[in-house]
Amino acid sequence: MNSIPVEPSFEAFAELAEKGNVIPVYTQLAADFETPLSAYLKVRDSRHAFLLESAESTDKSGRWSILGTNPRRVYEARGKEITVRSGLATRTFTAEDDVLAALEREMAPFKPVRHGNLPPFCGGLLGYMSYDAIRQFEPTIGPAPKDELGIPDAVFMLADTIIVFDQKLHRLQIVANAFPAEHSSLEEAYTDARGRIAAIVEMLNRPLHVPALNGLRPIEAVEAQSNTTQAEYEAMVLAGKEYIAAGDIFQFVPSQRFSTPFHRSPVDLYRALRHVNPSPYMFILELGEFALVGSSPEVHVRSIGGRIDIRPIAGTRWRGKTAEEDDALAADLLADPKECAEHLMLVDLARNDVGRIAKHGSVNVDDFMIVERYSHVMHIVSNVSGELDPAHSAYDVLRATFPAGTVSGAPKIRAMQVINELEKSKRCAYAGAVGYFGFDGGHDSCITLRTCLLKDGNAYVQAGAGVVADSNPTYEYEETVNKAKGMLRAIALARSLE
């Protein structure tokens, strides 16, 4: 154990302990023969584990991948009732206001001390918040429709020991947060953190044997059942267009949920998804009785170092086979009035959301309607930023921006009321957010799109389409089917693993 070099030294650790009660202890290793996924497979040894990474880096994302297992605590929220699990101990309490305020109070006693060469996220809460949690912040949305899946409205794992990959410098750091107040001496706290690091190093040294992923074989999307018939979906579109014609809303995003049997592991699906549909925000959340596996293209909100960022995405084209065709498709995308109109609505929503928690006069549109290219598609993307008002926290940032306009509509609250009226089932994880709250108050999350819920031997995939005044109901239905095909192809590929 003592042969593994760590930072800080014990002498420096003792000095840091005078400044706070959470001190990260870490070691650094070359990542030339290790990937985030291989490391995850080696250390994943409990019913709760997480992997957040980027399979497609851009200038705005993709440097860091975060993974871990055996969280210190697990918070599960159903409405305002929150259950906290820590080992074999369980306690339940009712939030005075909402789940985010309750989590913020739970995290308030932690006073982290940053030092050395640490990554942006060194530990804290990781998990998801479902779309339906919005009713805690905006009760005018109305009561939830039928709950067919039975998962919590939010689950967050409190991670005190994590592995962070730095894709830029090709190294990994094992970070074990020490909590001196919970030990009889500083030496004991320091030794405990070093012991957790040593245990992970030992796990990473294990051999790993996994079946090959035959990505060269053509795979067709699996057949899946929907909770909404085509006629029912088109009727939702027509009903929503009546609200648009009446001036109630400008846009809304009706969705449908597909399901198919699935008996492979979440990791099998993740491997397939990473091959079929790599994206800037990829994740596995293994949460006991169920798991979320996702490949989201879009940040929900980021609040790091006092800066808030939202990057609205609306407007899509497939990549061209040649550079010339690619450029022509990008030009066609930017010239499409419907795509541009939808995008402008989302930029306005983002400006309003950021303005709720930013310093007055600090909201800017840094990038406006640029085309970002990914492996299979290109999107129109803008970036809206602001300086966080000191009176607000990262939890306020998520609350003020939730859910994303991309999955609700405009104006947001009225659009959600229309969705609540027309959709027959709770959305659950779909259209919510997946991400983290650091011990230091930083936050980064993606929209829960292109995500599969695995539960009770079934895979659930949900997709929506943005409806505006001139939308064609059949076209919008087909768009939701096409959006689900990438995940359904990944399910088929995962099923083919030997």
Protein Blocks (a to p, Z undefined) as FASTA:
>chain_A
ZZpccdddfklmmmmmmnbcbdcddddddfklbcfklmmmmmmccfbdcddddfbdcfkb
ojbccddehifbdcddehjbccddehjbccddddfkbmmlmmmmmmmmpccddehjbdfb
lcdcdddddfklmmmmmmmnopcdddfkopafbdcdddfbdcdddfklopadddddddfk
lpcbfklmmmmmmmmmmmmmmmmmpccddddddfkbccdddddddfbdfklmmmmmmmmm
mmmmnomambdcdddddddddfbdfklmmmmmmmmmgcfbdcdddehjaccddddfbdfb
dceehiacddddeddddddfbfklmmmmmmmmmmmmklmmmmmmmmmmmmmmmmmmgceh
iaccfbghiacddfkbccddddddddddfkbcfklmmmmmpccfklnoccfklmmmmmmm
mpmbdfklnopacddddfkopacddddehiacdeehiacddddddddfklcfklmmmmmm
mmmmmmmmmmmmmmmpZZ
